[in-house]
Amino acid sequence: MNDLTGKPAALTQLTEDELLFRDTVRRFSSEQIAPLVRAMDESQHMDRALIHQLFSLGLLGIEIPERFGGSGGTFFEAILAVEAISAVDPSVGVLVDVQNTLCINALNRWASDDQKQKYLPKLATETIGAYALSEASSGSDAFALQTRATKKGDDYILNGQKLWITNAKEAGLFIVFATLDPALGYKGITAFLVEKDTPGFSLGKKEDKLGIRASSTCELIFRDCLIPAANLLGEPGKGYKIAIETLNEGRIGIGAQMLGLATGAWDHAAKWAKERKQFGKPIVEFQAMQFQLAEMATDIEAARLLVYNAARLKDRGEDFLKEAAMCKYFTSQVAERTASLAVEIFGGSGFVKDFPVEKLYRDAKIGKIYEGTSFMQLATIAKLTL
Ligand SMILES: Cc1cc2nc3c(=O)[nH]c(=O)nc-3n(C[C@H](O)[C@H](O)[C@H](O)COP(=O)(O)OP(=O)(O)OC[C@H]3O[C@@H](n4cnc5c(N)ncnc54)[C@H](O)[C@@H]3O)c2cc1C
């Protein structure tokens, strides 16, 4: 991106459209999401009216082309939205993230014209998507999955179980990865579009989690579930490519979620430090407090540069694999560290649910686990750098 002088722009410099978009999402998050955060966390339930608002603002169809009723935006805008929302609630952040960076992304790239006509307008306006790869015995080793797709005429029968599926409770459409034959290894993996009400498909246990509690995480069960050939996503045996490539991009989304979380925690901590008085003055006047906040701010700035750089590379069609792995690895560390320090800066008040940093601290842990654990990111970074 060049500015008007023709010089390369700084990574944190946004276009006018991006600024307007980010400010709109920030305002929406503080006015409409913030009042719901605690109740949604306690009830482990995503507010339905909030989901409708997210649809009306176009935030659940950011990269869907306008001809299909979407916002026709960029991947970078999806990243800005996830960041701004996660500063207020990382649970809502991951709902928006999975919808945009995994589900819509996969359909934009691999769906047939008929599938796009059928599903993209719904995803832009009313249908939440979920992305089902993991199983009980296949997490980091995702392609060891056992859910079986058996051919029946032109159609397929799914049998098996998925675990840990985000958005499952709210979703109307699931991208499900199954194998045509476990003996084929990754070359048997095939992706399917499964509608919620398909006979033979049901939700299993809903997880009771440490953090991002308003985001639903459920088991999926397939028992002789007939999937028409028209719902095959991409080619048979090429599901591994869809999974790898969407997760590479999705990882930047988790980076944005963790970046937003860290920013939110820092904002709360700085405000608290200015208001809370001990020894006759605001605690922010103690150098120890200032240095902690300064170090946290530096971490966040570095995290932002990694996230924005990976997202800009993706939008430019350039290689971003190493940068995406680094951005997820680093931002999840920054989120955990920042949220932990924010709890300490709040003192005893940081340890109770009356103040928002306790929740952000719990929410931060997931950043090191899903969409590839930190060790898996390090493995990718090592492979690409050594
Ligand atoms: C809240 C939540 C939401 C999720 N949402 C989704 C979703 O929407 N869709 C989906 O498909 N999945 C989802 N997941 C699953 C998630 O992606 C997996 O949990 C994650 O990939 C880790 O897999 P695992 O839990 O099986 O852990 P394991 O793979 O068993 O890992 C256990 C430990 O071993 C380490 N390890 C494993 N292999 C290696 C290795 N080769 N080298 C070094 N260390 C290694 C890991 O880093 C980790 O520390 C979600 C999980 C959670 C908790």
The ligand as an SDF file (V2000), in Angstrom:
LIG
                    3D

 53 58  0  0  0  0  0  0  0  0999 V2000
  -12.7330  -24.0270   22.4670 C   0  0  0  0  0  0  0  0  0  0  0  0
  -12.2730  -24.8260   21.3190 C   0  0  0  0  0  0  0  0  0  0  0  0
  -12.8020  -24.5810   20.0640 C   0  0  0  0  0  0  0  0  0  0  0  0
  -12.3960  -25.3550   18.9660 C   0  0  0  0  0  0  0  0  0  0  0  0
  -12.9830  -25.1410   17.7370 N   0  0  0  0  0  0  0  0  0  0  0  0
  -12.7320  -26.0180   16.7220 C   0  0  0  0  0  0  0  0  0  0  0  0
  -13.4660  -25.9450   15.4860 C   0  0  0  0  0  0  0  0  0  0  0  0
  -14.3220  -25.0680   15.3060 O   0  0  0  0  0  0  0  0  0  0  0  0
  -13.2090  -26.8620   14.5390 N   0  0  0  0  0  0  0  0  0  0  0  0
  -12.2700  -27.8400   14.7000 C   0  0  0  0  0  0  0  0  0  0  0  0
  -12.1040  -28.6490   13.7780 O   0  0  0  0  0  0  0  0  0  0  0  0
  -11.5540  -27.9370   15.8510 N   0  0  0  0  0  0  0  0  0  0  0  0
  -11.7620  -27.0550   16.8620 C   0  0  0  0  0  0  0  0  0  0  0  0
  -11.0600  -27.1440   18.0440 N   0  0  0  0  0  0  0  0  0  0  0  0
  -10.0490  -28.2000   18.1960 C   0  0  0  0  0  0  0  0  0  0  0  0
   -8.6340  -27.6520   18.2580 C   0  0  0  0  0  0  0  0  0  0  0  0
   -8.2220  -27.2040   16.9950 O   0  0  0  0  0  0  0  0  0  0  0  0
   -7.7610  -28.7640   18.8330 C   0  0  0  0  0  0  0  0  0  0  0  0
   -8.1020  -28.8820   20.2080 O   0  0  0  0  0  0  0  0  0  0  0  0
   -6.2860  -28.4400   18.6800 C   0  0  0  0  0  0  0  0  0  0  0  0
   -5.9050  -28.5470   17.3400 O   0  0  0  0  0  0  0  0  0  0  0  0
   -5.4190  -29.3760   19.5230 C   0  0  0  0  0  0  0  0  0  0  0  0
   -5.7730  -30.7040   19.3290 O   0  0  0  0  0  0  0  0  0  0  0  0
   -6.0060  -31.6760   20.5950 P   0  0  0  0  0  0  0  0  0  0  0  0
   -6.9660  -31.0070   21.4860 O   0  0  0  0  0  0  0  0  0  0  0  0
   -6.3720  -33.0100   20.0820 O   0  0  0  0  0  0  0  0  0  0  0  0
   -4.6110  -31.7390   21.3080 O   0  0  0  0  0  0  0  0  0  0  0  0
   -3.3940  -32.7190   20.9270 P   0  0  0  0  0  0  0  0  0  0  0  0
   -3.1590  -32.6850   19.4670 O   0  0  0  0  0  0  0  0  0  0  0  0
   -3.6250  -34.0300   21.5860 O   0  0  0  0  0  0  0  0  0  0  0  0
   -2.1950  -31.9750   21.6580 O   0  0  0  0  0  0  0  0  0  0  0  0
   -1.8740  -32.1460   23.0290 C   0  0  0  0  0  0  0  0  0  0  0  0
   -0.5060  -31.5160   23.2750 C   0  0  0  0  0  0  0  0  0  0  0  0
    0.4950  -32.2210   22.5100 O   0  0  0  0  0  0  0  0  0  0  0  0
    1.2140  -31.3010   21.7160 C   0  0  0  0  0  0  0  0  0  0  0  0
    1.6230  -31.9480   20.4590 N   0  0  0  0  0  0  0  0  0  0  0  0
    0.8660  -32.7080   19.6330 C   0  0  0  0  0  0  0  0  0  0  0  0
    1.5760  -33.0910   18.5750 N   0  0  0  0  0  0  0  0  0  0  0  0
    2.8200  -32.5420   18.7180 C   0  0  0  0  0  0  0  0  0  0  0  0
    4.0110  -32.5660   17.9490 C   0  0  0  0  0  0  0  0  0  0  0  0
    4.0700  -33.2030   16.7800 N   0  0  0  0  0  0  0  0  0  0  0  0
    5.0880  -31.8770   18.4190 N   0  0  0  0  0  0  0  0  0  0  0  0
    5.0380  -31.2160   19.5910 C   0  0  0  0  0  0  0  0  0  0  0  0
    3.9290  -31.1580   20.3520 N   0  0  0  0  0  0  0  0  0  0  0  0
    2.8360  -31.8140   19.9280 C   0  0  0  0  0  0  0  0  0  0  0  0
    0.2630  -30.1530   21.4630 C   0  0  0  0  0  0  0  0  0  0  0  0
    0.9590  -28.9580   21.1370 O   0  0  0  0  0  0  0  0  0  0  0  0
   -0.4430  -30.0580   22.8170 C   0  0  0  0  0  0  0  0  0  0  0  0
    0.3520  -29.3160   23.7030 O   0  0  0  0  0  0  0  0  0  0  0  0
  -11.4220  -26.3550   19.1340 C   0  0  0  0  0  0  0  0  0  0  0  0
  -10.8790  -26.5920   20.4110 C   0  0  0  0  0  0  0  0  0  0  0  0
  -11.3100  -25.8520   21.4830 C   0  0  0  0  0  0  0  0  0  0  0  0
  -10.7320  -26.1740   22.8330 C   0  0  0  0  0  0  0  0  0  0  0  0
  1  2  1  0
  2  3  1  0
  2 52  2  0
  3  4  2  0
  4  5  1  0
  4 50  1  0
  5  6  2  0
  6  7  1  0
  6 13  1  0
  7  8  2  0
  7  9  1  0
  9 10  1  0
 10 11  2  0
 10 12  1  0
 12 13  2  0
 13 14  1  0
 14 15  1  0
 14 50  1  0
 15 16  1  0
 16 17  1  0
 16 18  1  0
 18 19  1  0
 18 20  1  0
 20 21  1  0
 20 22  1  0
 22 23  1  0
 23 24  1  0
 24 25  2  0
 24 26  1  0
 24 27  1  0
 27 28  1  0
 28 29  2  0
 28 30  1  0
 28 31  1  0
 31 32  1  0
 32 33  1  0
 33 34  1  0
 33 48  1  0
 34 35  1  0
 35 36  1  0
 35 46  1  0
 36 37  1  0
 36 45  1  0
 37 38  2  0
 38 39  1  0
 39 40  1  0
 39 45  2  0
 40 41  1  0
 40 42  2  0
 42 43  1  0
 43 44  2  0
 44 45  1  0
 46 47  1  0
 46 48  1  0
 48 49  1  0
 50 51  2  0
 51 52  1  0
 52 53  1  0
M  END
$$$$
